[in-house]
Every structure is written in structure tokens, then in C-alpha cells.
Amino acid sequence: MIFRIIIVFIVCLWGCAPSPNNSDEVATEEPTATSSGEWQSLFNGNDLTGWEVLGGDANFYVEDGMIVGLTEKDLPNCFLATQNEYGDFILEIDFKIDSAINSGVQIRSATYEQDTTTSYINGKLEEGTRDWEAGRVYGYQIEIDPSDRAWTGGFYEEGGRGWLTPLVDQNEAQAAFKPGDWNHFKIHAEGNRFKTWVNGVEAVQTTDDQHKSGFIALQLHGAWKEEQVGQKVYYRNIRIKEL
């Protein structure tokens, strides 16, 4: 009888002990998506909650699940900016633009606290300097360029040094943009490394150490010529994954 009780006790202990195999499985489990951040939408599709207009009295509004920017005469470059700031992330956004203006998506951006002068490289890749007033938006911009130059996806510094990585002689990337249609950006910012894709085609892979974090913004370009007035830029499906 005593022997039988001892056997039952040993079997119980063996059955209750944690399995070595199960412990190993837990220890080697692959990280889930949660450990590296989840996708989150930056636009709710209904209104501009979480966003604010910077740079002027720009006409941004929501229509049919899209953010629409409408140019008006003599308005400067204006921006619809997130109220939150972001550092390392993957950003995806769909956009469409009328042909007489350009635009761009700002990342790691801010506004100047005082008047500032910087070096500057213009669209003809000529070097010079520019003066910027206090309150002016500055930071990295991923260009939207429907002109024949076709630099959509290029890496520019708005309110600062100008062209950092133009799409010069990058035929595949330049051909990826679809004029008058919806296009898709993927933008990867991590540390000092940046990559951009236009409709799945890599446009830029570069490094820069100037800005570590800041807001994300949608540009509405200034309209100083008659043909630029009444032009629209559209944005939708804006989502981000922080890294």
C-alpha cells in the first residue's frame, strides 16, 4: 500500500513539472508585430482631428474620405501638420495632384523660432543662400513633382538647404509617377537613413544627420501664377508604423 502511494506521488510530480521542450519554445519565440510597433492611421477619413494648418490661411478640407488642399492666389507655401511628432518610422500615403503645382510630404519638420539663413540648392541645382522668417516650416520633404522634370520621391529640405537628393537620371523612379492618377508613397526614416518608394519603385536611398524628429505635414504649394490658382492636391490612406 505504501509502495503504491509513493509511485502515485512520483507520477504526479513528473506530470506537474514544466516541460523542458515547452520552455525552449517560449525562449526562442519570434518577435511579434506588437514588439516593433503597430500601424496606425493618421487621418480618420471624416475631419482634420489631430492636424493643424501652418504657414498661412490655407484651404484644407475633407471630402469623400480624402484630405484636399485647394490653392488660392498669393498664398505662400502652407502645410497641414500633425500635432504629434515622429522620429523613426515607416510612413505610407496615397496622393493625387493637379498638373500646374507641385507639393510634398514633410517629415521630421518644425518651425523656425527666429529668422534664419541657410545654404540652398535650387531646382536647377545652383548653390546659394536663402533667408527664412521666424515661424517658417522647415524639415525634410519627399517631393511630389508632376512636371516633366519628374522628381517625385526626391529628397528635399523645405525651408532649408533645398535639394539633397534630386532624381537626376533615375529613369525607372522618374517613370513610376502616374500623372493625374492616384500614387503611393512609402517613406522609411530610421536614424540618419532614409528611403523612399513611388508606387513600389525605389526612388531615394540616402543619409542625413540634420533632423532627428518632428511633425509630419502635407504641403499646399504657393500660387503666384494664374495657372496655379484653383489647383488641388489630394491625400488619403495615411498610416504610420513607428520603429
Residue pairs with C-beta under 8 A, 6 or more apart in sequence:
36 241
36 243
37 241
37 242
37 243
38 241
39 239
39 240
39 241
40 239
40 240
40 241
41 238
41 239
42 50
42 82
42 216
42 238
42 239
42 240
43 50
43 51
43 67
43 235
43 236
43 237
43 238
44 50
45 62
45 65
45 236
46 62
46 65
47 62
48 60
48 61
48 62
48 67
48 80
50 82
50 83
50 84
51 60
51 80
51 81
51 82
51 83
52 80
52 81
52 83
53 60
53 78
53 79
53 80
53 81
54 78
54 79
54 80
54 81
54 111
54 137
54 217
55 76
55 77
55 78
55 79
55 135
55 136
55 137
56 75
56 76
56 77
56 78
57 75
57 78
58 69
58 72
58 75
58 78
58 79
58 80
58 220
59 69
59 70
59 71
59 72
59 220
60 67
60 68
60 69
60 70
60 80
60 218
60 220
61 67
61 68
61 70
62 68
65 236
66 234
66 235
66 236
67 80
67 218
67 234
67 235
67 236
67 238
68 232
68 233
68 234
68 235
69 78
69 80
69 103
69 218
69 219
69 220
69 232
69 233
69 234
69 235
70 220
70 230
70 231
70 232
71 101
71 220
71 221
71 222
71 223
71 228
71 229
71 230
71 231
71 232
72 223
72 229
73 223
73 229
74 223
74 224
75 220
75 222
75 223
76 222
77 137
77 158
77 219
77 220
77 221
77 222
78 219
78 220
78 222
79 106
79 109
79 137
79 217
79 218
79 219
79 220
80 217
80 218
80 220
81 106
81 109
81 137
81 215
81 216
81 217
81 218
82 215
82 216
82 217
83 215
84 215
85 213
85 214
85 215
86 107
86 108
86 213
86 214
86 215
86 216
86 240
86 242
87 108
87 189
87 212
87 213
87 242
88 189
88 190
88 191
88 242
88 243
89 188
89 189
89 190
89 240
89 241
89 242
89 243
90 186
90 187
90 188
90 240
90 241
90 243
91 105
91 107
91 185
91 186
91 187
91 189
91 216
91 238
91 239
91 240
92 184
92 185
92 186
92 187
92 237
92 238
92 239
92 240
93 105
93 184
93 185
93 187
93 235
93 236
93 237
93 238
93 239
94 182
94 183
94 184
94 185
94 235
94 236
94 237
94 238
95 103
95 105
95 144
95 182
95 183
95 184
95 185
95 233
95 234
95 235
95 236
96 180
96 181
96 182
96 183
96 233
96 234
97 103
97 144
97 146
97 231
97 232
97 233
97 234
98 146
98 231
98 232
98 233
99 146
99 147
99 179
99 180
99 231
100 225
100 227
100 228
100 231
101 146
101 221
101 223
101 228
101 231
101 233
102 143
102 144
102 145
102 146
102 147
102 221
103 144
103 218
103 219
103 220
103 221
103 233
104 141
104 142
104 143
104 144
104 156
104 158
104 219
105 141
105 142
105 144
105 185
105 187
105 216
105 217
105 218
105 219
106 137
106 139
106 140
106 141
106 158
106 215
106 216
106 217
106 218
106 219
107 139
107 140
107 141
107 142
107 187
107 189
107 214
107 216
108 139
108 140
108 189
108 211
108 212
108 213
108 214
109 137
109 138
109 139
109 140
109 141
109 158
109 211
109 214
109 215
109 216
109 217
110 137
110 138
110 139
110 211
110 214
110 215
111 135
111 136
111 137
111 138
112 132
112 133
112 134
112 135
112 136
112 138
112 159
113 134
114 134
115 131
115 132
115 133
115 134
116 131
116 132
116 134
116 136
116 138
117 129
117 130
117 131
117 132
118 129
118 130
118 132
118 160
118 161
119 127
119 128
119 129
119 161
120 127
120 128
120 129
120 130
120 160
120 161
120 162
121 127
121 128
121 161
121 162
121 163
121 164
122 128
122 162
122 163
123 149
123 163
125 163
125 166
125 168
130 162
132 138
132 159
132 160
136 159
137 158
137 159
137 217
138 157
138 158
138 159
138 160
139 157
139 158
139 159
139 160
139 211
139 214
139 215
139 217
140 155
140 156
140 157
140 158
140 164
140 189
140 194
140 208
140 210
140 211
141 155
141 156
141 157
141 158
141 219
142 153
142 154
142 155
142 156
142 185
142 187
142 196
142 204
143 151
143 152
143 153
143 154
143 155
143 156
144 152
144 219
144 233
145 151
145 152
145 154
145 177
146 152
146 177
146 179
150 167
150 174
150 175
150 177
151 166
151 167
151 174
152 167
152 174
152 176
152 177
152 183
152 198
152 203
153 167
153 173
153 176
153 177
153 185
153 196
153 197
153 198
153 203
153 204
154 163
154 165
154 166
154 167
154 196
154 203
154 204
155 163
155 164
155 165
155 166
155 194
155 196
155 204
155 206
155 208
156 162
156 163
156 164
156 166
157 163
157 164
157 210
158 219
160 210
161 210
164 206
164 208
165 204
165 206
167 173
167 174
167 203
167 204
170 203
172 201
173 198
173 201
173 202
173 203
173 204
175 201
176 198
176 199
176 200
176 201
176 203
177 183
177 198
177 199
178 199
183 198
183 199
184 197
184 198
184 199
184 200
185 196
185 197
185 198
186 196
186 197
186 200
187 194
187 195
187 196
187 197
188 194
188 195
188 196
190 243
192 207
192 208
192 209
193 205
193 206
193 207
194 204
194 205
194 206
194 207
194 208
195 202
195 204
195 205
196 202
196 203
196 204
197 203
216 240
218 233
218 235
219 233
220 233
221 228
221 233
222 228
223 229
223 231
